[in-house]
Amino acid sequence: MTSAPPTSVDLWPIGNCQVSALIDRAGRFVWACVPRVDGDPLFSALVGGERPDGGYWSIGIEHSVSVEQHYIRNTPILVSRHTDDAGNVLEVVDFCPRFVRLGRTYRPVAFARIVRPIAGSPRVIVQLRTTCGWGGTCREQIGGSNHLRITLDAMQMRLTTTAPIGMVQEERAFRLERPLHFFLGPDESFSGDLAESVEAMLTQTIAEWQEWTRGLAIPLEWQDVVIRSAITLKLCQHEETGAIVAALTTSIPEHAGSERNWDYRYCWVRDAYYTVQALNRLGALDVLEGYLGYLRNIVDDAAGGHIQPLYGVLGEATLTERFAPALGGYRGMGPVRVGNAAYEQHQYDAYGQIVLCSVHAFFDQRLLRPNTIEDFHRLEQVGERAWTHYDKPDAGLWELRTRQSVHTYSVAMCWAACDRLANAAEALAMPDRRDLWQGRADHIRSVIEDKAWRPDTNRMSATFSGDDLDASLIQLLDLRFFEPTDPRFLGTLEAVERGLRRGSFMLRYDTEDDFGLPETAFNVCTFWLIEALHFTGRHADARALFDEMLTRRTAAGLLSEDIDPTSGELWGNYPQTYSLVGMINCAALLSKPWSSIR
């Protein structure tokens, strides 16, 4: 197998909903943050620039000629098989432990690796080259006969191993004659037999993930696509709080040299809404319930006031944006950003997404904690914000940094907040509140129909002030603002497809923004187009476009945020929850029903 470039987004995620790592096609850890997804990168080679000497953890074979990789079925546990020029073979199994013990989920800040000889007499070489303080040098020291300490600002880590620790520290190749076990976790003495314990963790972690996957309600077709996407979306949830991050990385640019390098390791209310919507279609209620708990805390802390577009995984409101100058950036394309200034923006669609996520819990009797009247009154505070701000300029869902407009998508989400609150009031037998919210929804609808419709061009405009094209207009169908047969939607779809489609891919917009003209397509917009094609009767076109998008996945079966319409190269942060949601939704929509095989 030909290896991808060492800094390509052709990466394999592993994780346990506390920490995660990205492993490249050579089997190296090139990205992993501790003590959680938004922490300091212990391995940072992915955005380390041209420095080949640091920020990764490699366990490979001397004189390697090929690396073949696959996940253990229905898990995020990676197996990398390394072959040398003489035909000797070794195998590396990489995972983050996650299973239930003593009535609690065990998900330590830890990474486990098992190395096994498979054929011949392979010689293994281990390179543990950590970084600390965003690209700085870690202090490492041998702490004993079988462990190595690594001191970070946030915590102290310990590598405990059955490999000869001196050979590991000196990066010397040696004959692999028996399985070796590595456990990189908190600086604590490892109780019990390391090999037996790590093997038991592997067995329990496999069982935990396969049992979770077993509970998914998947479509008949494209099952592998849906399962891999669902598992990876689960990895993007910080299970302790229920927060869902937009991606596991920071600062992979949207296209070469663009400086559109953003930190996505936080919880966007919008992205998380789409994620739980998709996973709920598969019956993954644990993700929904966890996120609803996170949202309740966000709403409580807002106390009826401004809801930010994004928060930290612990609900932090301040996410100050800064540069990490010690890291040269993905393929040397800096800057590397830590934090995201979008938390200071006003994006009024967030009010709708909070309500749309939360209202589900008034209807679903499977939930351990259905919503109550008290929850409804809390959500009404969010609805009040939607009602008072729906026609105010904001930064929009694409987070423009230097200008604001009244964005049709944001207004439509405020309409949806009022509309769905009316539904919740109906379910709670509160006719007065139902009538209030339905009246407000009807008013906002009339404003959108008046201010955003452009009869001269037969389409909706993305803003109230111009005649703008924006792929988010397609979402008026998913929101149930328009029926698929509405001439206004059909005209809008035709205009958006004609203006923004580039071959098989959709741009967000094609006008200049803060950084000039966009050069790459936004993958989720293509999935939005696929859904719209299906609902408007173009079934063959939808299916063909979906099949085309699936050929663009990485070897791990995943997608990043963006794609070059000409070369097909993936760009942007990875794995991107938006893109995974798109694959799940379209597979469920386009698949033949299970009844077709009965």
Steps between C-alpha positions, in 0.01 A plus 500: 500500500632843410512728798341842484715804582579505874293815554203403281147503646486131401492413869344239730337630822499299820356617831284441805284819525757655734812508282565411138791454263546516124726238345654543156552247223842415641340401831624806690306698757519849345232676706375446855409750770485459877327505739213530249433588139555875547821459698870528424612270214727229633550400137488793257677391180177551305542877534872505578604641166822384343646363823542125439651427838221554751137468596429135424507151642614240253511124551616345176714239336859556394538526119125537455353460151127504572238570767148359473234631736145420603267548793388206707140450392255756640759669723743793485788258573768509231719213380812592298694216337862592417709300250875541434708439188569139605135408558506521879174625648385658824163636605411798718159533668415855612210601724383717787342289776128548547268262684274479801648385829371540853186656355692786335645557157876465510645744245844605625729761351692213346614337178577128473711325236564128455777380268496140379742302280308348209754349259874447485733691729386862492711771660295771667595860562312734734522880474320691774545867414254700704440875501383720785372856526380511140810379321759536771729232637378264770709401797542124485677280748525135581299449814571133555582169336191498279361850473577846370363827635392795285429834667240729345352825626158343559607164638780247525479194277663161534584245232495156656621221275624142481751612236861569606472859616857588403443387143185711488672808632799458269276411203703187425358221284476158660362156421131458578471150639190535718206741527580837655254726683504876541271706723542878485285652772507702821817482708380225730644162582342235280334248728497140387666326210536750214464251214200327652336830591543660158377184325194498729441870424510421129246220535266715710536803272418292193192361672387847616517654153345202325213500746446874442502448124260208535236739632506726193200501267688509171376499139530193280746654258834664578512343846879531522476872421236563764667291772841661453350848492293431814797363695709801403224744597488325836876560533430872455289507816668595827298249693560650842290808415319397181667768287561413134800656328490599132823311423795344680760740353601861475645704216483268201440766233195511274735513203871548434640821642157635587565585867143375554640293785255464787487314828199267487552316829199669662126453510309701242130505579430474126733210422387307805136545396569333167700226673233399749236526229688243292586268788146515633384367163721200576367464855821610673312652791803511729655776288172695492443468874856604579477803275160603639659507846780719364244733339298533821812627675573745216143636519519523881828693485362737238215587738278617218778696336725464198577149376845472342558304178750275676629402842780293646443134576448585867268784404770768510376825348838663433708336226764765437666452163879505477782366285739213580819630333710193583287295258551569131157380392356226282756450218663819623181700439453693821382651713405245764216644703395413854155619601238651272392863496163403353381459861469879505275510194125524480355211300129497565436163339635352827166574668320281253748216529473491878121481481497244218733269695315542825141475378557138401507413869136607541392224264741205532384260771820294478707767675611443857427866569214640291463876499273662757292816521794661679721415200239655272509826692880502477477446124250783475782730613696385195190550288465855630851571376410354161189718487677824593807442279370316192522806271830633633830475305737223606817326381299213352573130502822549302633726778604801294741704706483844343139557397147422612168461324153372574556142385200304377631179658528668843151647471359164393658335803336762723171417327564132573564580868155660531330235287643210701422668831138508384525124438643444849224709657245290316658183639486649850133602457578872534275660233576859598875450459442304180302785350761756606791314342308402190401861447860609525609224263238606247617860521866408442399280207319791337806722547729241339263454208487876451863597562692204354298415188633646174232472229733643233742209539239249625689404812550565867795718591751400766467848654216747533711782356626350173440225246756256629553130437589280793475122535326539836184594311460130422440446871164675476378158388645308794353757739156438347476868409432395141346189352707340222227585248490871588595696185702741712716217630539346154612835363742546786643150460552555128679828563720363778598194298573705189698764689689297760545151363846419368488159338399260777555749781323797656653826619358679803497824299708644217546858615800650672513485878758604758768287329408545133321251275452146637681238294366177646155348524335440836416130526180529703353736238533221244307270732233768541473508123466120486209513746328776301545312171337195654205688647434682174481175304852482352571165661758373252696825515499489881624141510774560242626806687499312830699214351748755366543660842569162658796448269659810654527353848831428668615142552331519841166569326479863612496854364646834600321832469598604147602359163678646199247480214777452245745260664266331749751560780351527848563812707377643827468358850452127538295297559229760445169429674303687230637269230433184702145618566453547128603143427264360765202709393539429130554127550185478712306704246613322182524141623259230392277406795567189706165371381649461152696193611230339712 
